[in-house]
Amino acid sequence: MARGRELKAEGHSTDEVREIREQEIKEGTLPMPEKPMSLYSLTGDADAWDYETGTDCNLRVRFMWFMFLMQPLNLPASPQLPPARERRG
């Protein structure tokens, strides 16, 4: 993630950042975990966390899972419905 922020600060577009990071991963110059990893991020406005009580007032949680495979899965980019003849209902 830090590398992506560096590239954005250099003025690269989102697509360029993705391409550069993918190339660096393939070349081995951008280190990646050797096993599946997960990350979560809590996001919110300045008042989204009550520091006195230690409670969430309005946080959003984002979970990310990173799985690195030797071969691509060839999954579609968006959810796909089965053909109508195979749907129940």
ZICORPE-V644228 format. One record per residue. N is the residue number from 1. RES is the residue in one letter. OMEGA is omega in degrees with one decimal (* if undefined). Layout:
N/RES/OMEGA ; N/RES/OMEGA
This chain:
1/M/179.5 ; 2/A/180.0 ; 3/R/177.3 ; 4/G/177.9 ; 5/R/177.5 ; 6/E/-178.5 ; 7/L/176.7 ; 8/K/179.5 ; 9/A/177.3 ; 10/E/176.5 ; 11/G/179.3 ; 12/H/176.7 ; 13/S/178.5 ; 14/T/179.1 ; 15/D/178.5 ; 16/E/178.6 ; 17/V/179.7 ; 18/R/-178.9 ; 19/E/-179.2 ; 20/I/-179.8 ; 21/R/178.4 ; 22/E/179.2 ; 23/Q/179.5 ; 24/E/176.2 ; 25/I/-180.0 ; 26/K/-179.6 ; 27/E/-178.6 ; 28/G/179.8 ; 29/T/174.7 ; 30/L/-175.6 ; 31/P/178.7 ; 32/M/178.5 ; 33/P/179.4 ; 34/E/178.0 ; 35/K/-179.5 ; 36/P/-179.1 ; 37/M/174.3 ; 38/S/-178.9 ; 39/L/172.1 ; 40/Y/-177.7 ; 41/S/173.9 ; 42/L/-175.3 ; 43/T/176.1 ; 44/G/177.0 ; 45/D/-177.7 ; 46/A/-178.5 ; 47/D/-177.3 ; 48/A/179.2 ; 49/W/177.2 ; 50/D/-175.6 ; 51/Y/179.8 ; 52/E/-178.0 ; 53/T/-178.4 ; 54/G/-178.3 ; 55/T/179.3 ; 56/D/178.1 ; 57/C/-180.0 ; 58/N/179.4 ; 59/L/173.2 ; 60/R/-178.4 ; 61/V/175.0 ; 62/R/176.2 ; 63/F/176.0 ; 64/M/175.7 ; 65/W/179.6 ; 66/F/176.9 ; 67/M/-176.3 ; 68/F/-176.1 ; 69/L/178.8 ; 70/M/-180.0 ; 71/Q/-179.7 ; 72/P/178.6 ; 73/L/-177.0 ; 74/N/177.2 ; 75/L/177.7 ; 76/P/-178.6 ; 77/A/179.1 ; 78/S/179.9 ; 79/P/-178.2 ; 80/Q/174.6 ; 81/L/175.0 ; 82/P/176.5 ; 83/P/-175.7 ; 84/A/-178.2 ; 85/R/-178.4 ; 86/E/-179.0 ; 87/R/175.6 ; 88/R/173.0 ; 89/G/*
